[in-house]
C-alpha cells in the first residue's frame, strides 16, 4: 500500500444518521463514531440501521482505536454491534462514556471493552495518530470535535456543532483552538453539513428557556414534553421550568430514564430528588402540578408519544387541558408520522405545540453563516462535507467555493467512497461495496432488499393463499380453500370465479410436476386478481 492517507465514510455521507468514518494510513486505522439511523416509513418492521463496516473485517488488527464525538444515537447507537467485532480501545468524554457503557452493558460487552475517558483540551496518541479533542457546542453536553495529526498532515473533524455563545451548559465552542489549528496548517476539514440549506445563524439553545417558561405560565393541565432521549440540554431546561412553576417531573421511556440517570450521576443534569416522581404517581397529583418528559417526538408507534396518541399507554391518557410539546425536528422521512401523531393528540383534546408554530425546538447544527465561520477559522486546504444527505453536501460545497476553496479541493462523496490525501493532493478512489445493515429484532444484517420488497408488497396489496387438492391427473379433489388478508373479503362469487380459474389451469397443466403446477396456478390467480382489483398481492398455492 502506498503511503497515502485514506478517509472512508462508512456512514453519514449521503444520509442523516449512522455516522462512522475510517481514517487509514498504511497499516493503521482510526475510527470516528459508530451510530445508527432510524428507519424510513417504507422500512417496515425495521428497528434501526447500522453502518456497513464490512470493509474493516479483514483489517481488525489494524484498528488503533475508536473516537466518539458525543452521545447522540446517530453517533453512538451502533457501539453494541460494532464492538462485537472490533477489539480496539474507545476514547470519549465522560458523559459520552456513561452513555456508551450503558449500551455496552446491554450488549454484554462492557467487561471486554477498554474505555478511555478524555477531556476537551487533551492531547494523546492513538497508534500513529495524535488526537486533540476540542469542545464544540451542540444540544448535548461534552460534545467534541477532533484534531487528528497524521503523517500526511492535520485533519480537523468538526463533530456536530453550532456556534452557540449562550449554550445551556455555559460552555461555548473553543474558537481559540480552531484558530490555533489554522495557524499550524490544516490539511483537511471534515465538517457537519446538516443545515447547509439554512441561511443565517442557528438560534441559541437558551431561547428555549424563555419559550418553555411562557408555556408553563399559561398551561392549566399537565405539560408533556417529547424529545430525543439523549437531548440532555432539553431535559435540563424542562426540569428547570417545572421546578420554577412548582411542578413534579416524571421521566418515561426506558432510553430517556437511562440517559437521565447517567447524566445526573455524572453531574450533567441537576434535578432535585424530591421533584422526580414515577409515571404511575402522576394520576395522584393535580394536573397543574405534573410535568412528563417522554420519548417519541418522531412519532414511533411503540414510543411513549405513539402510545399516548393511540390511547395505549398503561399509566397516561391524554385529556382536555393537557399541553403536549414536541421539542424535536422531524427527521427526514418521518414528517408524515409526526403529523399523524400531532393530529391524533389534537383529536384527544390536547393543546399541541411543535416547531412550526412555537419556538419549542432549535436545531443543534450550524447554519450557513456558522459554516462560513468554521471554514474561515480553520482555513483548510481540502474540505470533505459530512453528516448530511447529498443535497446538504452539495450546498456545503458551493458555500465553501464562495469562501475561496477551489472546487477540486472539495470532495462530495457518499458512503463507501475512498478519499486519498497527500500533503499536496486529494483524489477520489474506488467505492467500497456496502449498503444498509438492518436490525430487525434479534436479527442483524439478515434482512435484505428482497425481504423489504416483500414487506412493502404485503403492506400495499396483502396476500392470497389457495390450498388445492389434486389427484395428479388434472382433476381437482374437493373444493379449494382460500385465505386472504389485506386484499378482499372473500364471498361466494369470488370463490366461484377463482375456482373456475384454478380448474382451467388444472385441466391444462395438472399432470405436470407439483412445483410447476403450483407456479401456473399462482400466475393465473395473480392475473385474475390484478384484472379485478388493480392490486398485485403475494399469491401462494399449496397442492395437497
N, C-alpha and C positions, 0 to 999 in steps of 0.2 A: 504494500500500500504506500502511495506517495504521501509525503508529509504535508498534507493539506488539512485544514480544519473543516470538518463536515458538520453541518447543522441539519437535523432531520426532524421536522414537526411530525409527531405521531398522532396528535390530536389538537384541536383548537384552531386549525387553519382551514378556512372554508366552512366554518360552523361555529356556533356558540356552545361551548361545553367540551368535556373530556380533554382538557388541556394536558399535553405531555410532549416534551421536547427532548431529543437526544443530541448532545454535543460530543463530537468524536474527534480525537486526534491520534493517529496511529492506533495503538492498541489500548487506548484509554477512552472511556466513555463516562460522561456525566449526564444525569437525567434531571430535568426540572419538571416537577409536578406529576400527578397521576390522578386525573379527575374523571368524573362521569358526565354523561349527557342525559337529560331527561327525554323520554320518547315523544315523538310527534303523534298527532291524533291517529294516523293510519298505522302506527306500530302496535297493533292490537296484542294485548297480553304481555307486552314487554315492560319489565320493571325499570330498567335503565340500560345505558350503553356505556361500555368502557373502551379505551383506546385499543387498537390492534397493534400490539407490541411484538408481533412475531419476528420482526427484523432483529430483535435483541436476543432471541432464544439461543442462537449459536454463538453469542458473544457475552454470555452472562458473566464469565470470569473476567471480562474486561471492564465491567461497570464499577467505577470507583465510589459512586455514591448517588443519592437522590436528594435534591434540594426541593423544599416546598416553600412557595411564596406566601401562602396564607391558608386559612381553614375553611374556605367555601367548598361546597361539594364538587363543583366543576374543576377543582384543583386537588382535592384530597380523596374524593369519594371512591376511587378505584384502588386505594392502597391495599385493601384486604385481598384483592385479586393479584395485583402486581407482585406483592411481596411473597406470594407462594412460590414464585419462580426466581425473583431477584434477591440475592443474599447480601447486597451491599448496604452500608450504613445509611441512615436517614439523618438529614440536617434540617431543623425547623425552629422557629421561635416558640417561646413557652406555651402560648395559647394554642398554636397550631399543633404542638407536640401533644397537648392534652386531648385534642380532638382526634389526632391520629392514633393515640394509644387506645382510645375508646373503640375505634374501628378495628384495630388490630386485635384487641381483646375479643371482640365479637367473632372475628375470623379465626381465633385460636392461634394467633401468630405472635402475640406480644412478647413472649419469652424468647422467641427465636430471632427477633429483630433488634439490631443495635440502633438506638436513637440518641442523637447528639443535639441537645438544646443549644441554640445560638441566639445572639442578640444583634440588632442593627448596630453597625459600627465595628463589629468583629472583623478580623482578618484571619483566615485559616486555609490550610491546604487540604484538598481532596485529590489525592494522587498527584498528577502533574498540574492540576488546576488550582489557582489561587482565587479564593472566593471571598467577596466583600459584600455582605448584605447591607442594604441601606433602607431606611424607613420610608414608606410611601403611605399616604392617607387613602383609605378605602372605606367600605362600610362594615369592616370588622377590624378590631384591634390587631396589633402585631403583624401587620402586612408589610412585606419587604419586597424589594427588587434585588437583583444580584449584579455586581460587577464580577466578571469571571476572567481572570488572567490566563491566557493560553499562549503557547509558543508562537502562534501567528499574530497575536495582538489581543487587545482588551474587548470583551463583549459586555454590553450592558443589557440586561433583561429587566424591563420596567415592572413586571408583575401587573396586577390590576391596580389602577391608581386614578386619583383625580387630585388636582392641586387645591385642596381644601385648607384655607387658612384658619378656619374655626371648627375643626373636627370635634366630635362629641367627646373623644378621649383626650382632647387637649394636646395632641401630638401631631403637628403639621409635618409635611414632607421634608426630607433632608435636601433642600436646594443646594446647600454648600457642597455636599458630596457629589451631586450630579455635575456641578461646575468643576469640581476637582478632577473628576474623570475626564472631562473635556480638556483640561489643562494637560493631562497625561497623554491624551490621544486615544479616541475610541474607534476601534476598527469597525464594529457593527452594533447597531441598536436594534433590539427586538422589542417592539412596543405595542401595547394594547390598542386595538382598533375598534372596539365595541361601538363607540359613539362618533365614529368618523363622519357620519352624516348630520350631526347636530352642530349647528353654529353656536358661537359664543362660549360661555363657561358653564360648567355644571354647578348647580346650586350646592351650597354647603349643607352637610347633614344637620347643621344647627337650625335650619329653617323648619325642620320637622318638629322641633321642640315647641315652637310657638303655635304651629298648626294643631298639634295634639292638645295643647293647653286650651285652645279655642273649642275643640270638640268636647273635651271633658267638662268644660264650663257649662255647656248647654245640654249635655246628654242627661236624659231623665231616667233611663234604664241602664241596663248593663252595657259596657263597652267591650266589644270582642274584636281583637286586632289579629289579623292573619299576616304572616310574613314568612320568609325563609327561616328555617330552623337555626341556621348559622349566622343570621344577621344580628350579631351581638350588640352593635351600637343601637339598633332599633329597639331591641328588647330592653336595654337600659333606659332609653327615652320613654318607653311606655311605662316602665316601672316608676320612673320619676314623676310622670303625670298622674299615675294612680295614687302615689304617695301624697302628692300635693293636694289632691282632691278627696282625700280620705277614703280611698277605696282599697279593698283587698285585691290580691293578684293571684290568679290560678294559671299555671302553665300546663298546657295539654298537648299531646303529641309526643311520642317517645323520643324522637330525634331532638325536639326542642327542649324537653326536660333534660336530656343528656347534656346538651350544649350549656344550658343554664347552670347545671350542677358543676360542670367542669370550669366554666368561666367564673363562677362565684368562688370556687375552691382556690383558683389561681389569682383572684383579686381583680378580674377584668369586669365583673358586674357587681354592683353594690345594691343588694335588696335586703332590707331588714327581715329577720326570721319571722317576726310576728305579723308581717304583711303577707307572706305567702300562705295560700290555702290549697287544699286538694280540690280538684274539679268537682268531686262529689259533694263538697260543702257549699258550693255556690247557691244551691237552691234554698239553703237555710238562712241566707242573708237577704236584706232588702236589695232590690235590683240596682238601686243607685249607689250601692257600696261595693259593686262587683266589677272587676276587670278580668278578662280572659285573654291570654296570649296563646295563639294556636298556629298550627301548621296548615298548609293548604291554600296559600294565596294563588297557586297556579291551577286551582280547581281540580286537583287529583281526586278521583271519586272515593278512594279509601282514606283520604286525609280527614282531619277534623272538620274543615270547612265543607268538604264534599259531603260528609255525613250529615252535618247540620243543614245544608241546603236541601237534602233529601229526607230530613226528619228521621235519621237513623242513628243519631248519637245516643249512647246509653245514659248520659248524665245531663245533656243540654238539649233544649228545644228553643228555636227562635220564637220570640214573642213580640207583640207590638210594643214599641218603645225601646227595643234594643238598637244600639248603633254598632254596625259592623264596618270595620276599616280594613280594606285590602291594601296593605302597605308593601307593595312589590310591583314591579313592572312585569307584564306578561312576557314570558319567554317566547321568541318567535315560534309559531306553530301552535301555541297554547291559547291564542286570542279567543277562539270560539268557545273553548272550555271555560275560560274565565268569565266570558259574557254570560254563558248559561248559568254559572254559579251566582252571578250578580242578580240575574233575573229571578232565579228561584228564591234567593234571600229576600228580595223585594216582595215577591208573592206571599211570603210568610210574615210580612209586616215589619221587616227591619228597615232602618234607615241606613243605606249602604253608601259609604264614601270610598272613592278609588281615585287613581292618579288623574283621570281625565277631568274630574270635577272638583277635586280638593287637593291641596298640597300635603298629601299624606305619604308621599314617597318621593325621593330624589335618587337619581342614578348614582352608583358608586364609581362610575367610569368617566374619564376625561372627555370633554367635548373638544371641538376643533381648535379653539384658542389655546387650550391647555396642551394639546398635542403639538401645536406650533412651539409653545414654550419649552416643552421637553426636548424637541429637536434642537432648538437654539441653545439650551443649557448643555446638552451632551455633545453636539456638533459631530455626529458620527460620519465616517467615510461611507459606510454602507447601512442600509435600512432594510429590515425584514418586518413588515406589518404582521402581527399575530393576533390571536384572540378575536376572531370575527368571521362572519360569512364573507363570501367572495366580494360582495358589494362593499362591505366595510373595508376590506383590504385594498380594493381599488381606489376608494375615496381617500384613504390614508396615504396611498402612494402619490396621488395627484396633489394632495396638500404638501407632501414632502418635496415634490418637484417645485412647487411655488416657493418653498423655503430655500431652494438652491441646490438640492441634492440631485445630481444627474439621474436621468431615467434609468440608465444602465447600471446604476449603483443601488437600485431598489429591486428587491425580489418579491414578486407577488406569487405565492405558491400555496398549494393545498397539501393536506396531509400526505405524508409519504414521499414528498419531493425532497431530494438531497440538494443542499446548497453547499458549494465548496468555496472556501476562502483561503487566500494567502494574504500576506501583509499588503498586497497591492491590487489583488484581483478578486472578483466574485463571479462564479459561474453556476448555472443550474444544471444539475446532474440528472441521473435516472430517477424514475419514480418507483418506489418500493410497492409491490402489491399489498393491498390491505383494504380494509373497509370497516363497517360497524361490527363490533362484537356484542351481541345481545345477551343480556342477563334476564332470564325468564324463570322465576322461581329459583330452584336449586341448579338449574342448567346455565352454563356459561359457554357461549360460543357454539352451542349445538343447534341453535335456531338460525337458519339461513334465509335467503331471499325467497326460496321456493315455499317454505313454510309460511313466511309472511304473506306471500301472494295468496296461498290457500286461505289464510285467515281473512284477508281482505275480501276474497270471493265469497266466503261463508257469511261474512258480515253484510255484504251488499246483496247477495242473492239467495242465501240459505242453502239447504241441501235436500236431495230427494233420494230415497233408498227403495229398491224393489227386491223382494225375495221371490224368486221364480222357480217353481218346480218343473223338472223336465225328466222325460223318460229316455232321453238320448236319441230319440228317433224323430225329433222335430215337433213333438206334441207336448202341450202343457199338461202338467199334473196338478189338477186343482186350480184354484183361483190365486193369482199373485197377491202378495201382501205389500202394501206401500206405507212408508213412513216419510213424512216431510216436516221440516222445520224452517220457519222464516221465509216461506215461499207462497204457499197456497193452503187453504183449508180444504182438505180432500172431501168430496161428496160423491154420490153415486155416478153423476155424469162424468166427473174427472176420472174416476176409477174405470168406468166403462171404456172411455176413449183411450186411456193409456194401456189398458189391457188389450185393446184392438191392435195398438202399435206393437206390443210385445208379441202377440200372436203372429202377426205378419213376419216379424223378424225370426221367430222360432221356425216358422214354415220354410223360410229361405235358408237359414243357417243352423238349424237345431242339431244337425248331425256332426257339426264341426267340434273341435276341441273346446272344452268348457271355457277356457280363458278367452278364446276368440268369440264365442257366443256372447259372453258377458259384455265384451267390448262393443259388439254390434248393437246389443240392446241399450247400453249406456248412450251410444251415439244417437240412436233413434229417439230415445226419450228426451235427450238434450235438445235435439232439433224440434221436437214437438213442443216442449216447454218454452223454448225461445219464441217459436211462432205464436204461441198462445199468450205468453206473459211478457215477452221482451226481456226476460232475465236469463242468465246463464248460471244456474245453480250447479253445485257439485253433485254429480249423479253417481250412485253406486248400485251395482247389481250383484246379487248373490244367487248363484244357482244351487238349488237344494234337491 
